[in-house]
Amino acid sequence: MSAPGLEIDLDKIEHNASVLVRRLNVGGISVTGVTKAFSGAPQIARAMLRGGVTSLGDSRVENIELMRQSGIRTQMMLIRSPMMSQAGRVVASADISLNTEIDVVSALSVEAVKARKTHGVLLMVELGDLREGIMTDDVEKTVLAVRQLPNITFMGLGSNLACRNGVSPDNRNMAELSALANRFAASSSSNQPIISGGNSSNLNWVFRCGSFGRINNLRLGEAILMGREALNRKPIQGLHTDAISLIAEVIESKSKPSKPWGTLAQSAFDNAPKNGSYPPDHGNINQAILAIGRQDTDPDGLLPPVGFDVLGASSDHLVLNAGHKQLSVGSNVSFQLNYSAFLRAMTSPHVAKTFNGEGADAPANCEVRPLPHAA
């Protein structure tokens, strides 16, 4: 394959989705497959759907448009609060959006009326992580306001934890969300509200908790793609943790000192020397430079082969200690990677994407054009 490049095993991703869907369905929890890390690539989205996810969610309307244009017709959820400037595109492409601002929902209402469509709104509640969310004291008035808007359907409540400050989902905050659902998102015979408890960080709570209250949906991306829970990044039993690999090519391989010389200052990425001192001296090492860097991936999220260590990176160079092995120039090194490294590599136009397994022959990309909507 071309290097640098991602190798993506669609069958393993489908397997991971299927296992999680089955385990969560036992507790009455549906799964929204989150597609943002892979920029809505239709091959991976379809692998999630084959695994049984009931809807797809993305933070960018452009990715939802891409999946629509590729022929995917499942329920789509915009999982970042919509930009008012994109309200028309959101209504045209997404069935549901996650919202916190009534002014934005009003803009969606105007566009939905123009398009003669109904748009679903899930209101996000702040439960302590201090990213997005309505404060709990304001939920009632916001729900009432949303229900008054034409062509808008109030779909339920949601929350998001562990993304900004690492606040973990637990019995207390999930019970708080359930209590709010009981007060403001009463079910009807025709519409069961969605109570979306969170993301892959919720899995530890789900797996050890016997009762989930009103929680009936989770938005999962990292767990499906990486096979790990999102709080401590531990493998989830029965899931593949190697569905995705990053391949990089060696462009220099030499025996070099491990300790730099000269006057130390900040590096290209503002990494000041600790206490103004040099790093430890380990003598000469087999140092390799690979043609990939911070512009392409998150070096801190790369797991090299056993016996190798990532020493550092600049924008387009990754420096590796190859241990006892002298790597050949032109050879490739395969890395496992975490969610952050995958997200950045998937977004980089300089990293090739190779899909293996069912659905691999589908087009990797198509032209992204805004879907038509009423003027």
Order of alpha helices (4+ residues) and beta strands (2+ residues): beta-alpha-beta-alpha-beta-alpha-beta-alpha-beta-alpha-beta-alpha-beta-alpha-beta-alpha-beta-alpha-beta-beta-beta-beta-beta-beta-alpha-beta
